[in-house]
Structures are given as structure tokens and as C-alpha cells.
């Protein structure tokens, strides 16, 4: 019995040491200084909007999103509002009905055009909203309208009905093609050759921009004067303080805004230079971390 107890304690110690030597993530400030979850949480509480940028298949990012949401709720209750890129604005009624427990999950799943990784990665966030009575906002442009921009440019949106335009940022959409992220996207599209008659190097970043503008619009439309709007999106929608950030600050320069990004590195003991300054806090995850899909 003593030998078994000793072996158990030894294995527990080894596991503890291994966990310390092989952390699942490290949180850094934008300057590349090591930080921690508590510091990130306290910073979030001082801001009106927190943009949590994820890598869509990164399990650690999704877990930390849930933990941050839980801790913010514990601190400020219903002054927390959540929203996400993963839900399209024209599905807000369905989303409200599900969060309010008016419709069962099977109906919600059938009608809401959910992402393939919804159940693993985003349902826990909705469950938190359901259990806590929190608002959850569908912020993204309906994908059919983003596709329209990709083929016809912003001009395609003018053809839509007034009813359809309710689910898009007000037209005309402000757009700066010189923003590095959009410029890089246009360059990559140009190198790919494009598909004549289908899209162009100029339209691809416009499709990205209308997503960013629409997400910013619905964040602004639903944020509280006192409270935190916690928004989840792919990191490319907020990295380098572009994308959604640009539209939020253009509309409300005085806004208190914080960004989080998720990056993957072979070695997470030091933040790579290329990942510095992309966000206020950078969650650095081992490149070989298990993917959610």
C-alpha cells in the first residue's frame, strides 16, 4: 500500500512538473512581455468592447473564450453582452428564441446555418447565455450578401431590398483599400489569378470589409454605456487593430476597446517578433495543439 501511494505521488509530481515545462498556452502583452489570464480579465473589465480573435480550429482559444465569458459574467452579470462572427444577422430572431429557451436545440440547429464546428466550439458560449439570461448578438453579414460583394463589388448591395439591407452595415460602406490587411488580401488574390466574371482582386477585400463593417455596426447597435461587449471572431478580423477595430474607432473614436489574438508557434517560451503588437493580448499556443476539426 505504501509503495502504491508513493508511486501515485511520484506520478502526480511528474505530471505537475511536466505541465509546468509544457504549458498549453502563454499569454503575452503586445510588447511581448509574459502576462496571465487574471491580468487579461482585469483589462477586459475596463473596456467597453473586447474583440477576442481566434484561430477557428484552435481548442485552447475556444476554451479561453468560455473562461473569459464566465469570469466577466461573474464580475458584471447582465452588463455582459456576447456576440460572434459565427452567427449571421438575419438569424437574430432564431438566436433570441433559442437563448430564451422558446425553441428546442433541434429547431435552432436546423434553421440557424451553424458552422460545422458549432457544437464543440461555440455551443458552450450559447449555453452560458441560455443559463445566465445574457444577450447574444448575431453580428455577421449574411454570407449570400458577402458573396454578392465578392462578385459585384459594393454596387451589388444597392440592388437589395430595404428589408435585406437591415442585416448589413448602412450603405455606402466606408472602405480604405490601403489598410495593410486589405491590401495584402488583394495582392494574394491577384497572385492567384482570380476567376474572370466571378470575382476580382479588388472585390475580395471588399467582401472582407463588408463583414468587418457589419460586425462593427451590430456591436455598436447593441453595446451598453456601462458594461462589456465580448465579441468572438477570426483573429484576421481584428489583428493589427484593423478590420472591425477600424470601423469601431471610425464610428466612435472615444470607445474603450481591447483586442485579443491567438497565434501558434513551435516554441511558445518567447513571442515571435512577427506576432508582437498585433493585439493588446496575444495567446500563444503550441503549433501541435490538438485541433477541433
Secondary structure by P-SEA (a helix, b strand, c coil): caaaaaaaaaaaaaaaaaaaacccccccccccccccaaaaaaaaaaccbbbbbbccccaaaaaaaaaaaaaaaacccccbbbbcccccccaaaaaaaaaaccccaaaaaaccccccccccccaaaaaaaaacbbbbbbccccaaaaaaaaccccccccccccccccccccccbbbbcccaaaaaaaaaaaaaccccccccaaaaaaaaaaaaaaaaaaaaacccccccccccccccccccccaaaaaaaaaccccbbbbbbbbbbcccccccccccccccccccccccccccc
